[in-house]
């Protein structure tokens, strides 16, 4: 037996005041983008703006392999390394 489809959207619960607006932003890779900007790392900036998977690019450079050869596990390790460094992971944990 099928029930009546039910969904809830919280979007309609927020209404801007007259003349105002509600802004939605995607903060994807925000920390990495801030790091690239503050460090003036041209290669990281290019990787972030190039449209390719930035963590695959970083993993490929780290492992000295072609980006297409980077597997999910290696990509995930590169991602964890990047965010670990940003958030102050120590050399021992790294």
Residue frames relative to the residue before (quaternion, step in Angstrom):
aa qw qx qy qz dx dy dz
X 1.0000 0.0000 0.0000 0.0000 0.00 0.00 0.00
X 0.2619 -0.7747 0.5599 0.1336 3.53 -0.91 0.93
X 0.3270 -0.7294 0.5695 0.1918 3.50 -1.08 0.81
X 0.6312 -0.4927 0.4213 0.4258 3.50 -1.32 0.00
X 0.4815 -0.6660 0.4749 0.3148 3.61 -0.80 0.94
X 0.0577 -0.8049 0.5905 -0.0156 3.55 -0.90 0.94
X 0.1241 0.7726 -0.6176 0.0796 3.53 -0.89 0.90
X 0.2175 -0.7590 0.6028 0.1153 3.51 -1.17 0.63
X 0.0871 -0.7783 0.6205 0.0398 3.54 -0.91 0.93
X 0.3237 -0.7672 0.5257 0.1739 3.55 -0.61 1.12
X 0.4656 0.7016 -0.4309 0.3245 3.57 1.24 -0.28
X 0.6952 0.4827 -0.2724 0.4578 3.56 1.00 -0.82
X 0.5681 0.6006 -0.3828 0.4123 3.61 1.24 -0.18
X 0.7190 0.3803 -0.2304 0.5341 3.57 1.22 -0.41
X 0.0039 -0.7976 0.6003 -0.0584 3.55 -0.64 1.17
X 0.3897 -0.7291 0.5001 0.2578 3.61 -0.71 0.96
X 0.5525 -0.5757 0.4712 0.3759 3.55 -1.19 0.48
X 0.6743 -0.4924 0.3358 0.4360 3.63 -1.16 0.43
X 0.8069 0.2162 -0.2033 0.5107 3.54 -0.81 1.05
X 0.6270 0.5324 -0.3320 0.4618 3.58 1.28 -0.19
X 0.2067 -0.7647 0.5900 0.1567 3.53 -1.27 -0.04
X 0.3454 -0.6856 0.5945 0.2392 3.51 -1.30 0.33
X 0.2093 -0.7972 0.5606 0.0807 3.53 -0.76 1.08
X 0.1266 -0.7564 0.6375 0.0732 3.54 -0.97 0.90
X 0.0354 -0.8102 0.5849 -0.0148 3.57 -0.86 0.94
X 0.3115 -0.7179 0.5929 0.1901 3.53 -1.18 0.67
X 0.1618 -0.8188 0.5478 0.0576 3.56 -0.49 1.20
X 0.1796 0.8184 -0.5228 0.1570 3.57 1.13 0.63
X 0.8606 0.0132 -0.0503 0.5066 3.55 -0.87 1.05
X 0.1914 0.8328 -0.5031 0.1292 3.59 1.18 0.53
X 0.6755 0.5010 -0.3084 0.4446 3.58 0.80 -0.98
X 0.6618 0.5067 -0.3007 0.4635 3.56 0.95 -0.89
X 0.6497 0.5139 -0.3109 0.4660 3.58 1.04 -0.77
X 0.6310 0.5116 -0.3296 0.4812 3.58 1.04 -0.75
X 0.6349 0.5292 -0.3208 0.4626 3.58 0.97 -0.88
X 0.6555 0.5126 -0.3135 0.4575 3.59 0.89 -0.91
X 0.6673 0.5046 -0.2969 0.4603 3.57 0.95 -0.88
X 0.7174 0.4630 -0.2622 0.4497 3.58 0.77 -1.05
X 0.7144 0.4339 -0.2536 0.4870 3.59 1.07 -0.68
X 0.3072 -0.7692 0.4939 0.2646 3.59 1.30 -0.26
X 0.2800 0.7686 -0.5170 0.2523 3.57 1.09 0.79
X 0.3160 -0.8001 0.4828 0.1636 3.56 -0.10 1.32
X 0.6636 0.5062 -0.3175 0.4502 3.61 0.95 -0.81
X 0.6548 0.4881 -0.3152 0.4833 3.59 1.00 -0.76
X 0.6217 0.5300 -0.3348 0.4695 3.59 1.01 -0.78
X 0.6556 0.5003 -0.3089 0.4737 3.60 0.94 -0.86
X 0.6471 0.5163 -0.3212 0.4600 3.59 0.97 -0.84
X 0.6791 0.4880 -0.2906 0.4651 3.58 0.96 -0.83
X 0.7467 0.4023 -0.2159 0.4837 3.58 1.00 -0.81
X 0.5565 0.6693 -0.3632 0.3323 3.58 1.25 -0.29
X 0.5106 -0.6715 0.4122 0.3443 3.58 1.20 -0.27
X 0.6007 0.5421 -0.3676 0.4584 3.59 1.23 -0.26
X 0.6424 -0.4879 0.4105 0.4251 3.56 -1.31 0.14
X 0.3709 -0.7738 0.4699 0.2070 3.58 -0.33 1.26
X 0.6762 0.4917 -0.3108 0.4521 3.60 0.97 -0.75
X 0.5924 0.5242 -0.3635 0.4922 3.59 1.18 -0.48
X 0.6392 0.5272 -0.3199 0.4595 3.57 1.01 -0.82
X 0.6646 0.4928 -0.2963 0.4771 3.57 0.94 -0.91
X 0.6557 0.5124 -0.3061 0.4623 3.58 0.94 -0.90
X 0.6447 0.5262 -0.3204 0.4525 3.59 0.97 -0.84
X 0.6658 0.4846 -0.3034 0.4794 3.56 0.97 -0.84
X 0.6358 0.5434 -0.3109 0.4514 3.58 1.02 -0.87
X 0.7688 0.3543 -0.1763 0.5023 3.58 0.88 -1.00
X 0.3393 -0.7609 0.4720 0.2883 3.57 1.37 -0.20
X 0.5012 0.5999 -0.4498 0.4319 3.53 0.86 1.10
X 0.6403 -0.4989 0.4126 0.4133 3.54 -1.32 0.18
X 0.5690 -0.6158 0.4136 0.3550 3.64 -0.94 0.77
X 0.6361 0.5369 -0.3331 0.4429 3.60 1.08 -0.65
X 0.6561 0.5113 -0.3033 0.4649 3.58 1.22 -0.44
X 0.5192 0.6386 -0.4143 0.3885 3.60 1.29 -0.12
X 0.2570 -0.7775 0.5608 0.1223 3.55 -0.74 1.11
X 0.7281 -0.4414 0.3064 0.4257 3.55 -1.33 0.19
X 0.6613 0.5202 -0.3116 0.4415 3.58 0.94 -0.89
X 0.6724 0.4864 -0.2913 0.4758 3.58 0.92 -0.91
X 0.6192 0.5348 -0.3347 0.4675 3.58 1.03 -0.78
X 0.6665 0.5034 -0.2957 0.4637 3.57 0.92 -0.94
X 0.6293 0.5273 -0.3302 0.4658 3.60 1.03 -0.77
X 0.6494 0.5089 -0.3135 0.4701 3.59 0.97 -0.85
X 0.6430 0.5222 -0.3144 0.4637 3.57 0.98 -0.85
X 0.6676 0.4908 -0.2979 0.4740 3.59 0.92 -0.89
X 0.6220 0.5353 -0.3317 0.4653 3.58 1.05 -0.74
X 0.6616 0.5217 -0.3075 0.4423 3.56 0.85 -0.98
X 0.7299 0.4146 -0.2482 0.4834 3.56 0.73 -1.04
X 0.5841 0.5639 -0.3693 0.4522 3.59 1.12 -0.54
X 0.6595 0.4983 -0.2965 0.4785 3.57 0.94 -0.91
X 0.6434 0.5298 -0.3191 0.4511 3.58 0.92 -0.90
X 0.7703 0.3563 -0.1834 0.4960 3.58 0.91 -0.90
X 0.6506 -0.6129 0.2878 0.3439 3.57 1.19 0.54
X 0.2191 0.7759 -0.5577 0.1974 3.58 1.04 0.67
X 0.4395 -0.7040 0.4952 0.2570 3.57 -1.01 0.76
X 0.6833 -0.4943 0.3504 0.4075 3.54 -1.28 0.37
X 0.6392 0.5393 -0.3287 0.4388 3.58 0.99 -0.80
X 0.6992 0.4553 -0.2667 0.4824 3.59 0.93 -0.88
X 0.6170 0.5573 -0.3423 0.4377 3.54 1.10 -0.69
